[in-house]
């Protein structure tokens, strides 16, 4: 039976520790981009490092993260006047 081993990368572990230490004192009410800027690292590297430890879900979502973008909308919440300005007066009598 073969087991896959994840290699120990000191740079990634240091980045994870710095992010953890910062969040311990400042909370988690910021995005990965905000944290990356504070730690002076690239957001993509930090996102990958935090994702490996499953910590990114504790931070606020950002526009760059695919799961934070809503691709569906409720048609019942769109009024006819939002679509066609000529219908704005319909029903206003």
Backbone torsions as a table, in degrees:
resi	resn	phi	psi	omega
1	UNK	NA	122.5	179.9
2	UNK	-98.4	139.4	176.8
3	UNK	-116.4	138.8	176.8
4	UNK	-87.3	134.4	179.2
5	UNK	-109.2	133.1	174.1
6	UNK	-83.4	132.0	-179.6
7	UNK	-73.9	148.6	178.7
8	UNK	-86.1	117.1	179.3
9	UNK	-110.8	109.9	-177.0
10	UNK	-61.1	-32.5	179.7
11	UNK	-66.0	-44.4	179.6
12	UNK	-67.3	-43.8	179.5
13	UNK	-62.7	-37.3	177.1
14	UNK	-65.0	-43.2	178.8
15	UNK	-63.0	-42.6	178.3
16	UNK	-62.5	-42.0	179.5
17	UNK	-65.9	-43.1	179.1
18	UNK	-61.3	-41.7	178.2
19	UNK	-64.6	-43.8	178.9
20	UNK	-61.9	-45.8	-178.7
21	UNK	-63.3	-40.7	179.4
22	UNK	-65.5	-42.2	-179.7
23	UNK	-68.1	-28.5	177.9
24	UNK	-65.1	-33.8	-177.7
25	UNK	-96.5	-25.4	-174.5
26	UNK	-114.6	-2.3	-178.6
27	UNK	82.7	-167.4	-176.3
28	UNK	-126.8	24.9	-177.6
29	UNK	-88.4	55.7	175.9
30	UNK	-156.3	166.3	-178.1
31	UNK	-88.7	169.7	176.2
32	UNK	-61.9	-35.9	179.0
33	UNK	-63.6	-41.4	177.1
34	UNK	-62.4	-45.5	-179.6
35	UNK	-65.3	-40.8	179.3
36	UNK	-62.7	-40.2	178.3
37	UNK	-64.5	-41.0	179.0
38	UNK	-64.6	-40.9	-178.5
39	UNK	-85.4	-4.9	179.8
40	UNK	60.1	48.6	175.3
41	UNK	-130.7	165.5	178.5
42	UNK	-73.4	135.9	-179.5
43	UNK	-58.2	-37.1	-178.8
44	UNK	-66.4	-38.1	178.4
45	UNK	-67.9	-42.0	179.7
46	UNK	-66.6	-41.6	179.0
47	UNK	-58.8	-44.6	-180.0
48	UNK	-65.1	-42.4	-179.0
49	UNK	-65.1	-41.3	179.8
50	UNK	-73.3	-33.1	178.1
51	UNK	-65.4	-37.7	179.2
52	UNK	-59.9	-33.2	178.9
53	UNK	-96.2	0.1	-178.8
54	UNK	61.0	39.0	178.9
55	UNK	-99.8	-18.8	-174.1
56	UNK	-63.7	-23.7	-179.9
57	UNK	-68.9	-13.9	-180.0
58	UNK	-85.4	-13.1	178.8
59	UNK	-94.5	165.2	176.9
60	UNK	-65.9	147.1	175.7
61	UNK	-72.5	151.7	177.0
62	UNK	-124.2	169.9	-178.1
63	UNK	-64.3	-29.6	-176.8
64	UNK	-73.7	-16.7	-178.3
65	UNK	-86.4	124.9	-174.5
66	UNK	-60.1	-32.9	-177.3
67	UNK	-74.4	-11.9	-178.4
68	UNK	-90.7	-6.5	-178.3
69	UNK	-95.9	126.0	178.1
70	UNK	-86.8	124.5	-179.2
71	UNK	-103.0	-6.3	-179.3
72	UNK	-117.3	153.0	175.2
73	UNK	-139.6	161.5	-178.9
74	UNK	-93.1	114.4	-177.6
75	UNK	-63.7	-26.1	-179.0
76	UNK	-69.2	-16.8	179.6
77	UNK	-88.2	-4.0	179.9
78	UNK	-99.7	120.5	179.1
79	UNK	-82.2	155.4	179.2
80	UNK	-60.6	-33.4	-179.7
81	UNK	-68.9	-22.6	176.2
82	UNK	-71.3	-28.6	-177.4
83	UNK	-89.7	-47.4	-175.9
84	UNK	-128.4	111.4	-177.5
85	UNK	-61.8	-21.7	179.0
86	UNK	-67.2	-20.9	-178.7
87	UNK	-90.4	3.3	-177.3
88	UNK	-62.4	-31.2	-178.4
89	UNK	-88.9	-9.7	-179.5
90	UNK	-67.5	127.4	178.4
91	UNK	82.3	3.1	-178.7
92	UNK	-91.7	5.7	-177.7
93	UNK	-79.1	NA	NA
